[in-house]
Amino acid sequence: MRAIFGVLFLSLLLWGSDATIEVRKGVDALPSIAVEDASVDYKKGLSKRFFRVMVSDLNVLSIFNVEREYVTADFNDKSVPTVHKKIDYIVRYQLREEKGVMVVKVNLFNNDKIIHKLTYRIKNPKQYVFLVHTIAASLNDFMGAEPADWIKEKVLISRTTGPGRSEILVTDYTLSYQFSVKRNGLNVFPKWADKSKKYFYYTYLSHGVPELRKYGIYDKSDKFIMKSDGMMVCSDVSDDGKKLLLTMAPHGQPDIYEYNVASKKKKRITKYSGIDVNGQYMADGKIAFISNRLGYPNVFSKKITGQATEQMVYVGKSNSACTAHNNYVIYKARESANAFSKNTFNLHLISTKTDFIRRLTVTGINEQPLFSRDGTTVLFVKKYKNQSSIGVIRLNQNKNYLFPLKGGAIQSIDW
């Protein structure tokens, strides 16, 4: 079973930066928007990075046709530069320092008129990325678009740092911000403990035995929960944070268990002589999970309190990963015939209420899909032509965005 744990551990990714568009439909119908830097006596490198993240965020929101050219302006100027006269909206921001605090002011222009103002103060400029995300979400709300609070979410990443060693990082969805919170030893499969994102569960390999632990980002607490020979992974946490879905192998083969955080008791959900892993909470008291009951990995579902299992996927082979949100499941499928040749792995969206199937990606190897909490957006990993990227799928807008990765090796990710 340690071999199985090793296989899951070896799903490696790389680092990311600026967003590029993979699929972009109907852009001509979108209003145009440009960003202007009006910073005063502030580090030029930071103000330009601020610009790049803002452009990426506005792009990913999928409600604008975004201009990418870097332009500076006077914050107090009542009009917009000639280069932007034909642009529908202008976001002009100013970074300046006041008594050791970074003050950020934002004006939104339309037809040479300021229609929206924002002001923020941030003590730690290193976290400017999250401030940009907050501004983008606010502009999105002002425009009356579909809520995009997911853009402000902190992301957990386990990154390998050497043989048998890894660290856990807190990042943003673009991977522009990186802060190490857990080092030393093998720390893998991080999973946020609840919506507050003050704590997370992770697997720590102690003397060859995987342990489930709970770590506090702010209080630095590191609490042992339980251990199990062969495998111990928290694959999902209930919305209220009171229950966990664990993959454990106390009887030789991995099964899925539900752990009650308050009572500290666990119950076995699957009982199969083969492999059942990666449990994901769904609606109506059900879970989705990966099993080799057909002789290859596929997606199944069952009620937590029931015995019967149901095959959910009939398209593609080697469906070795999935994510669930209410009545929807996204799964990874191999779409080429030869398991030993160069393959294409695409992501597909299905509904438990209909026969609906929607392909979300087209080329390359696409894996590790993760729904946002509101179910409108999906984070995933893409590998294509020796280039790895973090991908973002806006489901309702039918658009994919890629963040090219640089350096390092990421073992797993959660948001």
N, C-alpha and C positions, 0 to 999 in steps of 0.2 A: 504493500500500500504506500510505502514511501516513494515508490516509483511513480505512483499516480500523483502524489503531492508534488513531485519534481516536475512532472509534465505540466501541471497547472502553473507552477512557478515560472516556467520557461516561456510564458507568453510575454515577450519583451517588446517595449515600445521605445521611442526616442523623444527628444525635447522639441517644443514648438515656439513659433514667434508670430509674425504677421499673418493675417488672414488673406486668403485668396479665394475666389469663387470657382467652384467646380460646376455647379448647375445654376443658371440664372435665367429665369423665364419672365417675360412680360415687363422688363425694366422700363420700357418706353412709357408705360402707364403710370410710373411712380414719379412723385415730385422730386426735383433735384435738391441736393443739399451740399454745402461746402463748410469746411472748418477753417477758422482763422486764429492764429496765435498772437495774442496781444500782451504777452507777459512783460513785466517790468523788472529789470535788475534781478532776473532769476537765471539759474543755470540753464544755458541753451540746450544742453543735452537732455535734461529732464523735460523741458517744455516741448522739445521735438518728439520725445517718447510719448508724452501726453497726447500729442497730435496723432501719432500713429495708432495708439490704442483707441482714441476717440473715433477715428475713421473706421477702424475695424469693427467697433461696436455698432456704429450707425449702419454699416454694411450688413452685419449679422441680424440686426433688427428686421431687415427685409421690408421696410416701409419707405425707403428712400433710394434714389439713384445717386450714389455718393461720389463726389469729386475727390481725387486723391492728391492733388498738387498742394504742396506746403506753401502757405501764404501768411504773411504777417500783416498786422493792422494796428491802428491806434484804438484802444478800447473805448475811449470817449468819443470817437468819431460817430456822428449820427447817421452816416451813410455807409455803404459798402464799397469796396474797391471796384474799379472798372472791370477787372477780370471776373468779378462775380455778379455783375449787373443782371445777367440773364439767369442766374440761379434762383430757384424758388425760396430756399431757406438758407440762412447763414448761422452757424454756431460760432460765436466769437468768445474765446476764453482768455482770462488773464490770471497768471500765477504771480504772486508777490509774497514777500515775507514780512510779517509783522510780529515783532517781539518773539522770534523763534518759532512762530507758527506759520504754516503755508496757508495763505488765503486764496481761494479760487472763486472768481466771479465769472458768470456765464450769461451772455445775452443771446437770445434767439431772434433773428431778424426775418421779416417777410415784407417784401416791397419797400425796403429802406426804413421800415418801422420796427422798433423793438416790441415784440409781442409776448416775451416771456423772459424772466430774470431768475437767476439762481445764485446763491452765495454759500460757500462751504469753508470750514476751517478744519485743517488736519494737522495733528501734532507730529505724525510720523510720515514724512514725504515718501519713504520707501514703499508705503502702501497706497501710493497715488493711483495704482491700477484699479483698485476697488472703488475709489472715488470716481474715476472715469466711468466705470460700470454703473454706479449710482446715478450719475448725471445722464447717461444714455437711457436708463430706465425711466427717469423723470421726464425726459423729452418725449420718450415713447408714450407715456401716459398722457402728457399734454396734447399730443396729436390724436388721442382717442383710439390708439391701436390696441391690439390684443395685449394684455399684461405680459411683461417680460421680466418679472422679478428673478427668474432663473439666471439672468445675466450677472447678478450680483453675488451668486453663490460661491462659497469657497470650495475648492476641489482638493481631494486627498490623493496623493500619489505615492506608491512605493517604488523606489528607484534602487537598482542594484549598484553597489559601490565597489565590489570585489568578490572573489570566491567565497560563498557562504555569508556574504554581508550585504545589507541593504539599509536604506534610510527611508523614513516617511516624511513627505513634504506637504505643506499646505500651499496651494497655488490658486490662481484664478483659472477660468475656463480657457484662456488663451495661453496659459503657461508663461505669461510674462513676469509674474511675481512668483518667487520661490523662497519658502522659509522652512528650514529643516526643524522638525519637532521631535523626531525619534531616531537615534543613531545607535550604533554598536550592535553587532549580531545580525541575525536574519529576521527582519521585520517586514511582513508581507500581508496582502489582502486587507488593507485598511477599509473600514466601513463606518460612516458617521453614526453615532449612537442615537441622535435625535435631531429635531429641526434646529435647535439652538446652536449646534455644531461646536460645543465646548468640549465634547468627549468623542472618542472613536474607539471601536474595537479593532483589534488586529491579531494576526497570528505570529507568534514568536517561537522559533525552533530552539528548544532547550535540551541539550544533550541528546539530540536526535528525536525528541518527542515534541510535536507541535502543541503549543499552549494558546488558548484564547485569553487575551488580556484587554483591559480597558484603560485608555490613557487620557489624561486631562491636559488640554492644550495650555490652559492658563494656570491651573494649580499644580501641574507637573506630576499629578498622581499616576501611578502605574499599577493597576489592580489585577491580580490573577483571578480568572473566572473558572476555567476548567481545562483539562487536557485530555487527549485521546491518542492512542497509538495510530500511526498511519496517516491520519488526516484530521484537521480541525480548522474549519474555515467558516466565518460568518458571511453568508452570501446575501442576506437581506435583513432589514430591520423594519418592523411595523411602523406605520405612520405616527403612532403615539409613543414609540420608543419602548414599549413594554414587553415586546416579544422579539426573538431573533430566530432566523432560520439558519441552522448550522449543518454543515456536511461533516460527518464523523464516521469513523470506521472501527468501532470497538469490537465488532464481530468479524473482522477480516475484510469485508467489502464495504465501500462507502454507502451510507444512507443519509436521509435528510431527517433532522430532528428540529423540534420547536422548543426553544428555551424561554421560560418565564423569568423575566428579570427580577420581579419582586419575590417570588417564592423560591427562586433558584432551582427550579425543577425542570427537567426536560422530558419530552415524550417523542417517541419514534413515529415518524409520519410515513416513511416508505419502508417496505420489507421485501427486498428483492435480492436474489443471489448474485446479481451482477452489479453494475455501477449506477447509482443515482446521485447526482450532484447538482449544485447551483440552484437551490430553491429560491423562488421569487414570489412574493405575495401578489395575489390578484384580487378581484372582486368576488363577492358571494362566498367567502370563506374557502377559496381555492388557492392552490399554488401551482406555478409552472416550474418545471425542472427538466434537466437533461438526463436521459437514461439510454443504456445500450440494449434495451429489451428487444430491439429488432436486429441486433447484431452489429449495429453502428449507432453513433450518437444521434438522438432525435429528441424533439420536445414533446413532453407529456404534461398532463395536468391531473389533479385529483383534489378532492375536498380534504381539508386537514383532518376532519373527523371521520372520513369514509375510507373504504378499502379500494374501490374501483378506480382504475387509471384510464385516461383517455388520450389517444394519440392526437396531437394538435397540428402536426406538420406533415404534408404529403408531397411537398415540392423541395427538391434538393437532397443531397446526401451530406453526411458528416455535419449535422446541425449541432455544433458543439458549444454554442453559447446563446443565451437569451436574456431579455429584460422584459419586465411586465409592468403595466400600469392599468389598473381597473380591468376592462375587458379587452385590452390590446396587448399583444406580444410582438416583440421584434426579435428575430432569430438570425443567426449566421448560417449560411448554407453553401456547400461546395457545389459549383455548377458545371465543372468540367468532369469528364468521365473517368480519367485516369488518376487514381489517388496518389500515384508516385511521380507524376509529371507536374509541370508548372500549372497551377490551378487558379481559378477565380473564385473568391469567396465573397458573396454579396449578402446584404442585409435585406430582410423582408419584413413587412408589417402585416399582421393578421388580426382579425377580430374573432372573439369567441362567440359572437352572436350571429355572424354571417359567414359565408364562404369567401369573403373579401380577402384578397392578397395584393399587396402593393410592394413592388421592388423599390428600395430606397437608394441603392448604389448600383453602379454599372460596371466598373473595371477594378482590377487589382484585388488585393486581399483586404477585406473590411471585417473588423472584429471588435469584440468587447463593447457592444452597444449598451448605453445607459440612458433610461428615460430621465428627464427632469422631473421634479416633484409635481409640476402641474401637467405633465404629459404632453406638452406642446413641442418639446425640443429633445433631441437625442445627441448625446456625445458618443463618439466612436473612434477607432483607430484605423487608419488606412495605410496600406503599403502598396506602392505601385512604381515600377521601373526604378528600383533601388532608392526610392524616395519614400520616407515615412512621414505621415501627417496625423495630427489630431483633427477629426472632422466634427462639424456641427450640422445637424439636420433640422431645419425648421419645417415641421410636418405640415402645418396648414398653408404655409407659403410655398411648399414644394421646392425648397432651395437647400443646397448643400454648400458649406463653406469649409475650407481646409486651412489648417495652420501648420506649415512645414516645420518639422522637428529637427533639432540640432543637438548632437552629442548625447551621451548618457544612455541608460537603458531602464525603461520603466516596466515594472512587473505587473502592477494593477492600479486601478483608478476608481474613485468614487466621488459623486457630487450629490 
